[in-house]
Amino acid sequence: MRLYFPPQGNRASNVPVTITHAGGVEKLTLDQRKNPGDEPYQTLGTFRFEAGKATEIMISNAGTDGYVIADAVQLILIK
């Protein structure tokens, strides 16, 4: 799973992301002021999603110190 956002100095450095997947709940904190690497997407991790199981990707601005941007979430099928 990857998240696309353009990094800028006015973005939040403490963006809370919660991913609910078949294996449980993963909580991450992203710094959107920094470039996530060579690609415009920042990798969030590998997660298992199953039919009938709760799935949620929540990107929040609660308690952040700047603007929170989410232009795209990319899910990549791994076989």
Gaussian input, Z-matrix of N, CA and C with variables (Angstrom, degrees):
# hf/3-21g

backbone

0 1
 N
 C     1     B1
 C     2     B2     1     A1
 N     3     B3     2     A2     1     D1
 C     4     B4     3     A3     2     D2
 C     5     B5     4     A4     3     D3
 N     6     B6     5     A5     4     D4
 C     7     B7     6     A6     5     D5
 C     8     B8     7     A7     6     D6
 N     9     B9     8     A8     7     D7
 C    10    B10     9     A9     8     D8
 C    11    B11    10    A10     9     D9
 N    12    B12    11    A11    10    D10
 C    13    B13    12    A12    11    D11
 C    14    B14    13    A13    12    D12
 N    15    B15    14    A14    13    D13
 C    16    B16    15    A15    14    D14
 C    17    B17    16    A16    15    D15
 N    18    B18    17    A17    16    D16
 C    19    B19    18    A18    17    D17
 C    20    B20    19    A19    18    D18
 N    21    B21    20    A20    19    D19
 C    22    B22    21    A21    20    D20
 C    23    B23    22    A22    21    D21
 N    24    B24    23    A23    22    D22
 C    25    B25    24    A24    23    D23
 C    26    B26    25    A25    24    D24
 N    27    B27    26    A26    25    D25
 C    28    B28    27    A27    26    D26
 C    29    B29    28    A28    27    D27
 N    30    B30    29    A29    28    D28
 C    31    B31    30    A30    29    D29
 C    32    B32    31    A31    30    D30
 N    33    B33    32    A32    31    D31
 C    34    B34    33    A33    32    D32
 C    35    B35    34    A34    33    D33
 N    36    B36    35    A35    34    D34
 C    37    B37    36    A36    35    D35
 C    38    B38    37    A37    36    D36
 N    39    B39    38    A38    37    D37
 C    40    B40    39    A39    38    D38
 C    41    B41    40    A40    39    D39
 N    42    B42    41    A41    40    D40
 C    43    B43    42    A42    41    D41
 C    44    B44    43    A43    42    D42
 N    45    B45    44    A44    43    D43
 C    46    B46    45    A45    44    D44
 C    47    B47    46    A46    45    D45
 N    48    B48    47    A47    46    D46
 C    49    B49    48    A48    47    D47
 C    50    B50    49    A49    48    D48
 N    51    B51    50    A50    49    D49
 C    52    B52    51    A51    50    D50
 C    53    B53    52    A52    51    D51
 N    54    B54    53    A53    52    D52
 C    55    B55    54    A54    53    D53
 C    56    B56    55    A55    54    D54
 N    57    B57    56    A56    55    D55
 C    58    B58    57    A57    56    D56
 C    59    B59    58    A58    57    D57
 N    60    B60    59    A59    58    D58
 C    61    B61    60    A60    59    D59
 C    62    B62    61    A61    60    D60
 N    63    B63    62    A62    61    D61
 C    64    B64    63    A63    62    D62
 C    65    B65    64    A64    63    D63
 N    66    B66    65    A65    64    D64
 C    67    B67    66    A66    65    D65
 C    68    B68    67    A67    66    D66
 N    69    B69    68    A68    67    D67
 C    70    B70    69    A69    68    D68
 C    71    B71    70    A70    69    D69
 N    72    B72    71    A71    70    D70
 C    73    B73    72    A72    71    D71
 C    74    B74    73    A73    72    D72
 N    75    B75    74    A74    73    D73
 C    76    B76    75    A75    74    D74
 C    77    B77    76    A76    75    D75
 N    78    B78    77    A77    76    D76
 C    79    B79    78    A78    77    D77
 C    80    B80    79    A79    78    D78
 N    81    B81    80    A80    79    D79
 C    82    B82    81    A81    80    D80
 C    83    B83    82    A82    81    D81
 N    84    B84    83    A83    82    D82
 C    85    B85    84    A84    83    D83
 C    86    B86    85    A85    84    D84
 N    87    B87    86    A86    85    D85
 C    88    B88    87    A87    86    D86
 C    89    B89    88    A88    87    D87
 N    90    B90    89    A89    88    D88
 C    91    B91    90    A90    89    D89
 C    92    B92    91    A91    90    D90
 N    93    B93    92    A92    91    D91
 C    94    B94    93    A93    92    D92
 C    95    B95    94    A94    93    D93
 N    96    B96    95    A95    94    D94
 C    97    B97    96    A96    95    D95
 C    98    B98    97    A97    96    D96
 N    99    B99    98    A98    97    D97
 C   100   B100    99    A99    98    D98
 C   101   B101   100   A100    99    D99
 N   102   B102   101   A101   100   D100
 C   103   B103   102   A102   101   D101
 C   104   B104   103   A103   102   D102
 N   105   B105   104   A104   103   D103
 C   106   B106   105   A105   104   D104
 C   107   B107   106   A106   105   D105
 N   108   B108   107   A107   106   D106
 C   109   B109   108   A108   107   D107
 C   110   B110   109   A109   108   D108
 N   111   B111   110   A110   109   D109
 C   112   B112   111   A111   110   D110
 C   113   B113   112   A112   111   D111
 N   114   B114   113   A113   112   D112
 C   115   B115   114   A114   113   D113
 C   116   B116   115   A115   114   D114
 N   117   B117   116   A116   115   D115
 C   118   B118   117   A117   116   D116
 C   119   B119   118   A118   117   D117
 N   120   B120   119   A119   118   D118
 C   121   B121   120   A120   119   D119
 C   122   B122   121   A121   120   D120
 N   123   B123   122   A122   121   D121
 C   124   B124   123   A123   122   D122
 C   125   B125   124   A124   123   D123
 N   126   B126   125   A125   124   D124
 C   127   B127   126   A126   125   D125
 C   128   B128   127   A127   126   D126
 N   129   B129   128   A128   127   D127
 C   130   B130   129   A129   128   D128
 C   131   B131   130   A130   129   D129
 N   132   B132   131   A131   130   D130
 C   133   B133   132   A132   131   D131
 C   134   B134   133   A133   132   D132
 N   135   B135   134   A134   133   D133
 C   136   B136   135   A135   134   D134
 C   137   B137   136   A136   135   D135
 N   138   B138   137   A137   136   D136
 C   139   B139   138   A138   137   D137
 C   140   B140   139   A139   138   D138
 N   141   B141   140   A140   139   D139
 C   142   B142   141   A141   140   D140
 C   143   B143   142   A142   141   D141
 N   144   B144   143   A143   142   D142
 C   145   B145   144   A144   143   D143
 C   146   B146   145   A145   144   D144
 N   147   B147   146   A146   145   D145
 C   148   B148   147   A147   146   D146
 C   149   B149   148   A148   147   D147
 N   150   B150   149   A149   148   D148
 C   151   B151   150   A150   149   D149
 C   152   B152   151   A151   150   D150
 N   153   B153   152   A152   151   D151
 C   154   B154   153   A153   152   D152
 C   155   B155   154   A154   153   D153
 N   156   B156   155   A155   154   D154
 C   157   B157   156   A156   155   D155
 C   158   B158   157   A157   156   D156
 N   159   B159   158   A158   157   D157
 C   160   B160   159   A159   158   D158
 C   161   B161   160   A160   159   D159
 N   162   B162   161   A161   160   D160
 C   163   B163   162   A162   161   D161
 C   164   B164   163   A163   162   D162
 N   165   B165   164   A164   163   D163
 C   166   B166   165   A165   164   D164
 C   167   B167   166   A166   165   D165
 N   168   B168   167   A167   166   D166
 C   169   B169   168   A168   167   D167
 C   170   B170   169   A169   168   D168
 N   171   B171   170   A170   169   D169
 C   172   B172   171   A171   170   D170
 C   173   B173   172   A172   171   D171
 N   174   B174   173   A173   172   D172
 C   175   B175   174   A174   173   D173
 C   176   B176   175   A175   174   D174
 N   177   B177   176   A176   175   D175
 C   178   B178   177   A177   176   D176
 C   179   B179   178   A178   177   D177
 N   180   B180   179   A179   178   D178
 C   181   B181   180   A180   179   D179
 C   182   B182   181   A181   180   D180
 N   183   B183   182   A182   181   D181
 C   184   B184   183   A183   182   D182
 C   185   B185   184   A184   183   D183
 N   186   B186   185   A185   184   D184
 C   187   B187   186   A186   185   D185
 C   188   B188   187   A187   186   D186
 N   189   B189   188   A188   187   D187
 C   190   B190   189   A189   188   D188
 C   191   B191   190   A190   189   D189
 N   192   B192   191   A191   190   D190
 C   193   B193   192   A192   191   D191
 C   194   B194   193   A193   192   D192
 N   195   B195   194   A194   193   D193
 C   196   B196   195   A195   194   D194
 C   197   B197   196   A196   195   D195
 N   198   B198   197   A197   196   D196
 C   199   B199   198   A198   197   D197
 C   200   B200   199   A199   198   D198
 N   201   B201   200   A200   199   D199
 C   202   B202   201   A201   200   D200
 C   203   B203   202   A202   201   D201
 N   204   B204   203   A203   202   D202
 C   205   B205   204   A204   203   D203
 C   206   B206   205   A205   204   D204
 N   207   B207   206   A206   205   D205
 C   208   B208   207   A207   206   D206
 C   209   B209   208   A208   207   D207
 N   210   B210   209   A209   208   D208
 C   211   B211   210   A210   209   D209
 C   212   B212   211   A211   210   D210
 N   213   B213   212   A212   211   D211
 C   214   B214   213   A213   212   D212
 C   215   B215   214   A214   213   D213
 N   216   B216   215   A215   214   D214
 C   217   B217   216   A216   215   D215
 C   218   B218   217   A217   216   D216
 N   219   B219   218   A218   217   D217
 C   220   B220   219   A219   218   D218
 C   221   B221   220   A220   219   D219
 N   222   B222   221   A221   220   D220
 C   223   B223   222   A222   221   D221
 C   224   B224   223   A223   222   D222
 N   225   B225   224   A224   223   D223
 C   226   B226   225   A225   224   D224
 C   227   B227   226   A226   225   D225
 N   228   B228   227   A227   226   D226
 C   229   B229   228   A228   227   D227
 C   230   B230   229   A229   228   D228
 N   231   B231   230   A230   229   D229
 C   232   B232   231   A231   230   D230
 C   233   B233   232   A232   231   D231
 N   234   B234   233   A233   232   D232
 C   235   B235   234   A234   233   D233
 C   236   B236   235   A235   234   D234

   B1=1.4356
   B2=1.5152
   B3=1.3208
   B4=1.4651
   B5=1.5236
   B6=1.3363
   B7=1.4575
   B8=1.5167
   B9=1.3334
   B10=1.4604
   B11=1.5185
   B12=1.3309
   B13=1.4670
   B14=1.5235
   B15=1.3329
   B16=1.4592
   B17=1.5335
   B18=1.3312
   B19=1.4628
   B20=1.5327
   B21=1.3131
   B22=1.4682
   B23=1.5218
   B24=1.3088
   B25=1.4568
   B26=1.5156
   B27=1.3553
   B28=1.4654
   B29=1.5265
   B30=1.3206
   B31=1.4637
   B32=1.5327
   B33=1.3142
   B34=1.4670
   B35=1.5256
   B36=1.3069
   B37=1.4695
   B38=1.5278
   B39=1.3403
   B40=1.4649
   B41=1.5367
   B42=1.3201
   B43=1.4660
   B44=1.5301
   B45=1.3408
   B46=1.4623
   B47=1.5304
   B48=1.3284
   B49=1.4598
   B50=1.5222
   B51=1.3212
   B52=1.4589
   B53=1.5211
   B54=1.3350
   B55=1.4606
   B56=1.5203
   B57=1.3348
   B58=1.4563
   B59=1.5211
   B60=1.3346
   B61=1.4652
   B62=1.5187
   B63=1.3270
   B64=1.4735
   B65=1.5249
   B66=1.3147
   B67=1.4604
   B68=1.5130
   B69=1.3294
   B70=1.4594
   B71=1.5097
   B72=1.3241
   B73=1.4651
   B74=1.5210
   B75=1.3198
   B76=1.4700
   B77=1.5210
   B78=1.3370
   B79=1.4719
   B80=1.5212
   B81=1.3361
   B82=1.4582
   B83=1.5191
   B84=1.3264
   B85=1.4634
   B86=1.5185
   B87=1.3322
   B88=1.4615
   B89=1.5195
   B90=1.3195
   B91=1.4626
   B92=1.5220
   B93=1.3292
   B94=1.4578
   B95=1.5322
   B96=1.3076
   B97=1.4624
   B98=1.5256
   B99=1.3217
   B100=1.4592
   B101=1.5202
   B102=1.3201
   B103=1.4515
   B104=1.5234
   B105=1.3472
   B106=1.4626
   B107=1.5256
   B108=1.3138
   B109=1.4677
   B110=1.5117
   B111=1.3100
   B112=1.4530
   B113=1.5218
   B114=1.3128
   B115=1.4577
   B116=1.5266
   B117=1.3342
   B118=1.4723
   B119=1.5210
   B120=1.3383
   B121=1.4659
   B122=1.5220
   B123=1.3274
   B124=1.4559
   B125=1.5247
   B126=1.3216
   B127=1.4549
   B128=1.5238
   B129=1.3297
   B130=1.4638
   B131=1.5207
   B132=1.3284
   B133=1.4569
   B134=1.5121
   B135=1.3320
   B136=1.4585
   B137=1.5222
   B138=1.3240
   B139=1.4583
   B140=1.5252
   B141=1.3202
   B142=1.4598
   B143=1.5288
   B144=1.3298
   B145=1.4592
   B146=1.5246
   B147=1.3382
   B148=1.4546
   B149=1.5203
   B150=1.3211
   B151=1.4668
   B152=1.5254
   B153=1.3236
   B154=1.4542
   B155=1.5180
   B156=1.3341
   B157=1.4669
   B158=1.5311
   B159=1.3179
   B160=1.4637
   B161=1.5228
   B162=1.3150
   B163=1.4590
   B164=1.5213
   B165=1.3327
   B166=1.4625
   B167=1.5178
   B168=1.3177
   B169=1.4597
   B170=1.5249
   B171=1.3296
   B172=1.4601
   B173=1.5301
   B174=1.3169
   B175=1.4633
   B176=1.5224
   B177=1.3228
   B178=1.4576
   B179=1.5335
   B180=1.3303
   B181=1.4580
   B182=1.5330
   B183=1.3261
   B184=1.4690
   B185=1.5291
   B186=1.3239
   B187=1.4597
   B188=1.5205
   B189=1.3268
   B190=1.4655
   B191=1.5272
   B192=1.3219
   B193=1.4703
   B194=1.5392
   B195=1.3190
   B196=1.4563
   B197=1.5136
   B198=1.3363
   B199=1.4610
   B200=1.5286
   B201=1.3322
   B202=1.4666
   B203=1.5227
   B204=1.3143
   B205=1.4627
   B206=1.5232
   B207=1.3329
   B208=1.4656
   B209=1.5198
   B210=1.3206
   B211=1.4550
   B212=1.5169
   B213=1.3305
   B214=1.4584
   B215=1.5178
   B216=1.3168
   B217=1.4636
   B218=1.5254
   B219=1.3189
   B220=1.4605
   B221=1.5247
   B222=1.3258
   B223=1.4593
   B224=1.5098
   B225=1.3250
   B226=1.4578
   B227=1.5261
   B228=1.3188
   B229=1.4584
   B230=1.5231
   B231=1.3302
   B232=1.4655
   B233=1.5231
   B234=1.3133
   B235=1.4773
   B236=1.4961
   A1=107.94
   A2=115.01
   A3=119.52
   A4=109.85
   A5=115.76
   A6=123.21
   A7=108.31
   A8=116.06
   A9=120.44
   A10=109.38
   A11=115.54
   A12=121.82
   A13=107.97
   A14=118.12
   A15=119.96
   A16=109.78
   A17=119.04
   A18=120.63
   A19=111.58
   A20=116.13
   A21=123.01
   A22=108.09
   A23=116.33
   A24=121.57
   A25=114.51
   A26=117.78
   A27=120.16
   A28=112.89
   A29=117.88
   A30=122.58
   A31=109.81
   A32=115.69
   A33=120.95
   A34=110.70
   A35=115.06
   A36=120.62
   A37=111.75
   A38=116.18
   A39=120.60
   A40=111.63
   A41=116.39
   A42=122.03
   A43=110.13
   A44=117.52
   A45=119.31
   A46=111.34
   A47=115.61
   A48=122.62
   A49=107.23
   A50=116.42
   A51=121.83
   A52=108.50
   A53=116.44
   A54=122.21
   A55=107.68
   A56=115.72
   A57=121.52
   A58=107.05
   A59=116.37
   A60=121.44
   A61=108.86
   A62=116.59
   A63=121.00
   A64=112.51
   A65=117.68
   A66=121.31
   A67=114.76
   A68=118.10
   A69=120.55
   A70=112.69
   A71=116.00
   A72=122.87
   A73=108.66
   A74=116.40
   A75=122.32
   A76=107.74
   A77=116.77
   A78=121.69
   A79=108.09
   A80=115.34
   A81=122.51
   A82=109.53
   A83=116.61
   A84=122.49
   A85=107.09
   A86=116.06
   A87=121.73
   A88=111.31
   A89=115.70
   A90=122.90
   A91=107.22
   A92=116.93
   A93=120.86
   A94=112.64
   A95=117.29
   A96=120.50
   A97=111.21
   A98=116.11
   A99=121.22
   A100=110.90
   A101=115.86
   A102=121.93
   A103=108.20
   A104=117.99
   A105=119.66
   A106=114.58
   A107=118.73
   A108=121.03
   A109=111.21
   A110=116.25
   A111=121.26
   A112=112.87
   A113=117.07
   A114=121.48
   A115=109.28
   A116=116.40
   A117=118.42
   A118=113.73
   A119=117.04
   A120=121.18
   A121=110.62
   A122=116.14
   A123=120.84
   A124=108.22
   A125=116.65
   A126=121.37
   A127=109.91
   A128=116.41
   A129=121.99
   A130=112.05
   A131=116.94
   A132=120.39
   A133=111.85
   A134=114.94
   A135=122.23
   A136=107.73
   A137=115.63
   A138=121.26
   A139=109.80
   A140=116.28
   A141=121.81
   A142=109.10
   A143=115.39
   A144=121.69
   A145=107.92
   A146=116.80
   A147=121.68
   A148=109.98
   A149=115.43
   A150=121.00
   A151=109.08
   A152=116.34
   A153=121.30
   A154=115.03
   A155=117.54
   A156=121.38
   A157=108.91
   A158=116.35
   A159=121.23
   A160=110.70
   A161=114.95
   A162=121.71
   A163=107.98
   A164=115.67
   A165=119.67
   A166=108.87
   A167=115.93
   A168=122.34
   A169=105.80
   A170=116.76
   A171=120.66
   A172=109.73
   A173=114.84
   A174=122.90
   A175=105.02
   A176=117.11
   A177=121.45
   A178=111.72
   A179=115.03
   A180=120.38
   A181=111.25
   A182=116.60
   A183=121.44
   A184=110.52
   A185=116.40
   A186=121.83
   A187=115.40
   A188=117.64
   A189=119.91
   A190=111.58
   A191=114.90
   A192=121.33
   A193=112.46
   A194=117.50
   A195=121.74
   A196=110.05
   A197=115.80
   A198=121.05
   A199=110.59
   A200=115.78
   A201=122.28
   A202=107.66
   A203=115.83
   A204=122.18
   A205=109.50
   A206=116.07
   A207=121.49
   A208=106.66
   A209=116.43
   A210=120.34
   A211=111.64
   A212=118.28
   A213=121.04
   A214=110.50
   A215=115.05
   A216=122.24
   A217=105.32
   A218=116.88
   A219=121.32
   A220=109.33
   A221=115.22
   A222=122.01
   A223=107.36
   A224=117.22
   A225=122.62
   A226=108.53
   A227=116.53
   A228=121.42
   A229=109.99
   A230=115.93
   A231=122.07
   A232=106.33
   A233=115.87
   A234=119.59
   A235=109.69
   D1=136.74
   D2=179.61
   D3=-134.67
   D4=154.43
   D5=179.00
   D6=-122.59
   D7=133.41
   D8=177.46
   D9=-104.12
   D10=131.38
   D11=172.71
   D12=-156.33
   D13=144.29
   D14=175.01
   D15=-83.87
   D16=119.46
   D17=-179.62
   D18=-69.64
   D19=141.64
   D20=178.18
   D21=-152.21
   D22=160.20
   D23=179.78
   D24=-66.83
   D25=-22.68
   D26=-179.37
   D27=-92.27
   D28=4.49
   D29=178.63
   D30=-80.08
   D31=163.88
   D32=179.54
   D33=-76.51
   D34=143.71
   D35=176.75
   D36=-97.07
   D37=0.41
   D38=-174.47
   D39=-139.50
   D40=56.49
   D41=-176.75
   D42=-80.84
   D43=117.86
   D44=178.04
   D45=-81.29
   D46=130.85
   D47=177.07
   D48=-126.80
   D49=127.98
   D50=177.67
   D51=-120.25
   D52=126.88
   D53=-179.34
   D54=-118.66
   D55=116.46
   D56=175.93
   D57=-99.90
   D58=123.30
   D59=-174.63
   D60=-140.44
   D61=-178.61
   D62=-175.60
   D63=-60.71
   D64=-27.44
   D65=-178.39
   D66=-91.65
   D67=-1.93
   D68=-179.64
   D69=135.52
   D70=-146.08
   D71=-177.49
   D72=-125.71
   D73=130.84
   D74=177.02
   D75=-115.71
   D76=129.37
   D77=177.71
   D78=-113.60
   D79=127.77
   D80=-179.05
   D81=-125.02
   D82=159.00
   D83=171.01
   D84=-127.62
   D85=123.98
   D86=-177.40
   D87=-108.09
   D88=146.68
   D89=173.67
   D90=-105.02
   D91=104.78
   D92=-177.48
   D93=-87.74
   D94=7.25
   D95=174.49
   D96=-85.14
   D97=-23.12
   D98=-175.61
   D99=-101.79
   D100=149.91
   D101=174.83
   D102=-69.48
   D103=128.48
   D104=-177.22
   D105=-72.58
   D106=0.07
   D107=179.63
   D108=138.89
   D109=-155.42
   D110=-177.98
   D111=-71.27
   D112=-26.34
   D113=-178.41
   D114=-101.29
   D115=159.31
   D116=178.56
   D117=-75.44
   D118=-8.26
   D119=179.64
   D120=-100.36
   D121=142.48
   D122=173.53
   D123=-103.29
   D124=125.72
   D125=179.23
   D126=-72.54
   D127=130.03
   D128=179.47
   D129=-99.47
   D130=-22.80
   D131=179.45
   D132=140.13
   D133=-176.96
   D134=177.93
   D135=-113.53
   D136=127.69
   D137=-175.36
   D138=-133.98
   D139=152.41
   D140=178.52
   D141=-102.62
   D142=127.10
   D143=176.90
   D144=-116.13
   D145=134.04
   D146=-178.18
   D147=-130.06
   D148=145.50
   D149=176.39
   D150=-58.00
   D151=136.88
   D152=177.58
   D153=84.62
   D154=-7.86
   D155=178.29
   D156=-102.07
   D157=145.43
   D158=179.90
   D159=-60.49
   D160=134.81
   D161=177.09
   D162=-134.68
   D163=131.54
   D164=178.59
   D165=-154.24
   D166=136.41
   D167=172.79
   D168=-121.08
   D169=108.07
   D170=-176.06
   D171=-114.35
   D172=120.71
   D173=175.93
   D174=-111.09
   D175=119.69
   D176=-171.48
   D177=-115.87
   D178=159.03
   D179=172.14
   D180=-112.79
   D181=10.63
   D182=-179.37
   D183=-65.02
   D184=121.26
   D185=175.83
   D186=72.77
   D187=14.98
   D188=-177.42
   D189=-83.63
   D190=163.81
   D191=-176.25
   D192=-109.71
   D193=27.93
   D194=178.87
   D195=176.19
   D196=-168.85
   D197=179.84
   D198=-73.53
   D199=141.83
   D200=176.51
   D201=-109.25
   D202=125.48
   D203=-176.98
   D204=-122.21
   D205=136.27
   D206=173.03
   D207=-142.05
   D208=96.56
   D209=-179.79
   D210=-80.76
   D211=-31.52
   D212=-179.13
   D213=-162.10
   D214=147.70
   D215=169.48
   D216=-116.41
   D217=127.77
   D218=-177.82
   D219=-112.68
   D220=122.57
   D221=174.89
   D222=-104.51
   D223=127.17
   D224=-176.27
   D225=-115.17
   D226=122.66
   D227=178.72
   D228=-74.05
   D229=126.45
   D230=176.89
   D231=-115.12
   D232=123.16
   D233=-178.47
   D234=-102.63

